[in-house]
Amino acid sequence: MAADGPQPAKKIKLEHNSLRQNVLFGMGNPLLDICAVVDKDFLDKYGLKTNDQILAEEKHEELFDELVKRFRVEYHAGGSTQNSVKVAQWMIQQPHKVVTFFGCIGKDKFGEILKKKAEEAHVDAHYYEQNEQPTGTCAACITGDNRSATTFKKASLRSLVAKLAAANCYKKDRHLDQKENWQLVEKAKVYYIAEAATFAREQGFEQTEDIKEIAKKTRGLPKVNEKRQRIVVFTQGKEDTIVATVDNVIAYPVLDIKQDEIVDTNGAGDAFVGGFLSQLVYDHPLEKCIQAGHYAANVIIRRSGCTFPEAPDFH
C-alpha cells in the first residue's frame, strides 16, 4: 500500500517485448457486478443491511432487474479470480490479452455485458455459455452521500448481494477439454485459481493460530512437482503479508494509509493477487511481486469495488 502523502509520479516501466499474449491463465466464477446508488426503501424491500454481503435467496429474484430499471447503474467484470486477472492486465498494460480467463456465463443480456466489460479490460475471456442458468451477478447497493457508484465518500456503505447461478455450471468436458481452449491452457506459464476454503482448518492445523507457522506448514505439504519449490503467501489486511519459502518465513509490512482515505476494502485481496501476478509473469523477484500486490490493493481500497484508474503509477 502506498505511503501517506503525495508521491512523485513515476510511471511503471512497461516491458512490452518480454511478454506474450495468454501467458497468465485464470479460471473461476465470473460475476457481472451491478453497482448503483440506492435508497433505504430499496434495501428494506429486499431485507438488505448496509455494509453487508450475502448470497441471493428466492426473495431477491427480482432485485437485479429492478436495480437496473430504477437506478443509474455501472457494470464491471467481477468475481474473485476475474478481478485478480483483470488487475494483473491493468498493471501490465501492454500487450493486451496477456491474461486468459475461463468461466461460465448464461446466454443472456447480462452475459453479453460481461463479455463486453472483459473485453474493455483487455482480458482474453473465453466463457462457457449455456442456457441452464443465467449469468452470475453481484448487486452492489450503495447508500450514503454519493456522486457515482465508483467514487463515493467515506460515509457511504455497500450492501452486496451475489447470485452465482451460471458461475456454478462450468462443464470441463464441454469447454476446458475442447482443443482450442486447451491450447490456451498449454500456452500459459502462470496459472491462478482462487481457493476460498479455510485452508488451515482443512489441513488440520488447528493446533496453531500463528500465521507464520501455518505458512511454514503449508509450504511443507506434499507437492507433485518437486522440481519447483512451493512459495506460500498469506495476506492479512492492514497487517504484515507473510511469505514462506524453502529458506525462511518473511513478514512484509504494508505501507501506511490514512483511515479516511479507505473507501472499500472488499476487493483488496483480489487486487493484491493481481498485482503480485503482474510481476510474477515477468519472473521478477518475490519482493517486487509483493510490492506490486501492496500497490494494487492500495489503489483499489481507495475506490468502490474492484476498479482502477486508466494506468498504474507503480515503480
SVG drawing of the C-alpha trace seen along z (x, -y; Angstrom):
<svg xmlns="http://www.w3.org/2000/svg" viewBox="-40 -15 57 51">
<polyline fill="none" stroke="black" stroke-width="0.4" points="0.0,0.0 1.2,-3.5 2.6,-5.7 0.7,-8.7 1.0,-12.0 1.7,-12.8 4.2,-10.6 6.4,-11.6 4.8,-10.5 6.9,-7.7 5.2,-5.5 5.8,-1.8 8.4,-0.6 6.4,1.5 8.4,4.4 6.4,4.7 8.7,7.2 9.2,9.6 5.6,10.8 3.4,12.6 -0.4,12.9 -2.1,15.6 0.9,16.1 -1.2,15.8 -4.2,18.1 -7.1,17.7 -10.2,19.8 -13.0,19.1 -16.6,17.9 -17.4,14.9 -19.9,12.4 -21.3,9.2 -21.0,6.5 -24.0,4.2 -23.3,1.1 -25.9,-1.6 -26.7,-4.2 -30.0,-3.2 -32.4,-4.5 -33.3,-3.0 -36.7,-1.8 -34.9,0.4 -32.8,2.0 -35.9,2.5 -37.9,4.1 -35.3,6.8 -34.3,7.1 -30.8,5.9 -28.4,4.4 -25.9,1.7 -22.2,2.8 -23.1,6.4 -22.6,9.2 -24.9,12.1 -25.8,14.8 -29.1,14.1 -32.2,16.0 -35.5,16.6 -36.8,13.2 -34.0,11.4 -35.1,12.9 -36.4,9.6 -33.7,7.4 -31.2,7.4 -33.7,6.4 -35.3,3.8 -31.9,2.3 -31.2,1.8 -34.7,0.3 -34.9,-2.0 -31.4,-3.3 -28.4,-4.5 -26.1,-1.5 -22.4,-0.9 -21.3,2.6 -17.9,4.2 -16.5,7.7 -16.3,9.3 -15.8,12.5 -12.7,13.1 -10.4,14.7 -11.6,12.5 -11.0,9.4 -7.4,10.6 -6.5,11.3 -8.2,8.0 -6.0,6.1 -2.9,8.0 -3.7,7.0 -4.2,3.4 -0.8,3.4 0.9,4.9 -0.9,2.6 0.7,3.8 0.4,6.1 -3.3,6.6 -4.6,10.1 -1.6,11.2 -4.4,12.8 -6.7,15.7 -9.8,16.3 -12.2,19.2 -15.6,19.4 -19.3,20.0 -22.0,17.5 -25.5,17.6 -26.7,16.8 -28.5,13.6 -28.2,9.8 -26.0,9.8 -23.7,12.3 -23.3,10.0 -22.5,7.1 -20.0,9.2 -18.2,10.2 -18.0,6.5 -16.6,5.5 -14.0,8.2 -13.0,7.0 -12.8,3.4 -10.4,4.6 -8.3,6.3 -8.7,9.7 -8.9,12.6 -12.0,14.1 -13.3,17.4 -16.6,18.2 -18.5,21.4 -22.0,20.2 -25.1,22.2 -28.9,21.9 -29.4,23.8 -28.7,20.8 -28.5,17.0 -25.2,15.1 -24.0,14.8 -24.4,11.3 -23.4,9.3 -25.6,6.3 -23.6,3.6 -26.3,1.4 -24.7,-1.8 -26.2,-4.1 -25.0,-7.5 -23.9,-10.8 -22.6,-9.6 -21.9,-11.1 -21.4,-7.9 -21.1,-4.1 -17.4,-4.1 -16.1,-7.1 -18.0,-8.0 -17.5,-9.5 -16.3,-7.5 -19.7,-7.8 -21.2,-5.6 -21.9,-1.9 -22.4,1.0 -24.8,4.0 -23.6,6.8 -25.9,9.5 -24.3,12.2 -26.2,14.6 -23.8,17.3 -26.2,19.0 -24.2,19.8 -20.9,19.4 -21.6,22.8 -22.4,24.5 -18.9,24.9 -18.5,28.1 -15.0,29.4 -15.8,31.7 -17.7,29.1 -15.2,26.3 -11.8,27.0 -11.3,30.2 -12.0,28.6 -8.9,28.5 -8.9,24.7 -9.4,24.0 -6.8,26.5 -4.3,24.9 -4.7,21.7 -4.1,23.6 -0.9,25.0 0.2,21.6 0.3,20.1 3.2,20.3 1.5,18.9 -1.9,20.3 -4.2,18.9 -7.4,20.3 -8.8,18.7 -9.3,21.1 -12.0,19.9 -11.7,22.6 -10.3,22.1 -7.1,23.8 -5.6,24.2 -8.7,25.9 -8.9,28.2 -5.3,29.3 -5.6,30.0 -3.6,27.0 -6.0,26.2 -3.2,26.6 -1.7,23.3 -3.1,19.8 0.4,18.4 0.1,17.3 3.9,17.7 3.7,21.3 0.7,22.0 2.6,20.6 5.6,22.8 3.4,25.9 1.6,25.1 4.8,24.8 5.9,28.2 2.8,30.1 3.4,32.8 3.9,31.5 3.6,33.3 6.1,31.2 9.2,31.4 11.4,29.6 9.9,26.2 9.7,25.2 6.4,24.0 6.1,20.4 3.2,19.6 1.8,16.0 -0.8,15.0 -2.2,11.5 -3.7,10.1 -5.4,6.8 -3.5,4.0 -1.2,6.4 2.1,7.9 2.0,10.1 3.6,13.4 5.7,15.3 7.1,18.8 9.9,20.0 12.2,23.0 14.7,21.0 12.6,19.0 9.4,17.2 9.3,13.4 6.9,10.7 6.5,7.8 4.8,4.8 2.2,3.0 2.8,-0.8 0.6,-3.1 -2.6,-4.6 -4.8,-7.1 -8.1,-5.6 -10.2,-8.4 -8.7,-7.5 -10.1,-4.0 -13.3,-3.7 -13.9,0.0 -11.8,2.9 -13.8,5.7 -11.6,6.0 -8.2,5.7 -7.4,9.4 -8.2,9.9 -6.2,6.8 -3.2,8.0 -3.2,11.2 -3.5,9.3 -0.6,7.0 1.5,10.0 0.8,12.0 1.6,9.0 5.3,9.2 5.4,12.9 4.8,13.4 8.0,11.3 9.9,13.6 10.7,10.6 12.0,11.2 9.5,12.2 9.9,8.9 8.9,7.0 5.8,9.2 4.8,8.4 5.4,4.6 3.1,4.7 0.5,6.6 0.5,4.0 0.4,1.2 -2.6,2.7 -4.5,3.3 -3.9,-0.3 -5.4,-1.6 -8.5,0.5 -9.3,-0.3 -9.5,-4.0 -12.3,-3.3 -15.7,-1.5 -15.4,2.1 -12.5,3.6 -12.0,0.6 -8.9,-1.4 -7.7,-4.5 -6.6,-4.3 -3.0,-3.4 -0.9,-2.4 1.7,-4.6 3.9,-1.8 7.6,-1.9"/>
</svg>
